[in-house]
Amino acid sequence: GFRQRSTLTIHRRLHSGEKPYQCSQCPKSFKSKPELTQHFQSHSGEKPYQCSQCPKSFTYSSGLVQHWRTHTGERPYDCSECGR
């Protein structure tokens, strides 16, 4: 279940495909306002996710997570065909 009705509403949009939040800068639309806000940073050039080990910064937290692995050496995904 969900603690908040608004969270359930957003979840239901996964099933319905509804994306009521339209970007004013491009054709993309999103199921929640926070997703739109985060996407809008890609247009503004804002990069709020700063690496603590080097000067790089990223628009999305996922970019920082992926970059962080260059510092840790973590390689969490293996090829099921060859094992690499």
C-alpha positions in Angstrom: 0.0 0.0 0.0 0.8 3.7 0.1 1.0 6.1 3.0 -0.3 9.1 1.0 -3.1 9.3 -1.6 -0.8 11.5 -3.8 1.8 8.7 -3.9 -0.9 6.2 -5.0 -2.0 8.7 -7.7 1.5 9.0 -9.1 1.9 5.2 -8.9 -1.3 4.6 -10.9 0.2 6.7 -13.7 2.8 4.0 -14.2 -0.1 1.7 -15.2 -2.2 4.3 -17.2 0.7 5.9 -19.0 -0.6 9.4 -18.0 2.1 12.1 -17.9 0.3 15.3 -17.1 3.5 17.4 -16.5 4.7 18.8 -19.8 8.1 20.4 -20.2 7.8 24.0 -21.6 11.2 23.6 -23.4 10.7 20.3 -25.3 8.0 17.7 -26.1 8.8 15.5 -23.0 6.2 15.0 -20.3 6.3 13.3 -16.9 4.1 11.5 -14.4 5.1 13.7 -11.4 6.1 17.3 -10.8 9.5 16.3 -9.2 10.4 14.4 -12.4 9.6 17.5 -14.5 11.6 19.7 -12.1 14.6 17.3 -12.3 14.3 17.1 -16.1 14.2 20.9 -16.4 17.7 21.0 -15.0 18.9 19.5 -18.2 17.7 22.6 -20.0 19.0 25.1 -17.5 22.5 23.6 -17.3 22.2 23.2 -13.6 24.3 20.4 -12.2 23.6 20.0 -8.5 25.1 16.6 -8.0 28.8 17.2 -7.1 31.4 14.5 -6.8 33.2 14.7 -3.5 36.4 13.2 -4.9 36.9 15.4 -8.0 35.5 18.5 -9.7 32.9 16.8 -11.8 29.2 17.5 -11.3 26.0 16.1 -12.8 22.5 17.0 -13.8 21.1 13.8 -12.4 21.9 11.8 -9.3 22.1 8.7 -11.4 25.0 10.3 -13.4 26.9 10.9 -10.1 26.3 7.2 -9.0 27.6 6.0 -12.3 30.6 8.3 -12.2 31.3 7.4 -8.5 32.1 3.9 -9.7 35.2 5.3 -11.6 36.6 6.2 -8.1 35.5 2.9 -6.3 36.3 0.5 -9.2 32.8 -1.0 -8.7 31.5 -2.9 -11.8 28.1 -4.3 -10.7 26.9 -5.6 -14.0 28.3 -8.8 -15.6 27.6 -10.1 -19.1 25.6 -13.3 -18.8 27.2 -14.6 -22.1 30.9 -14.3 -21.3 31.0 -13.4 -17.6 32.9 -10.1 -18.1 
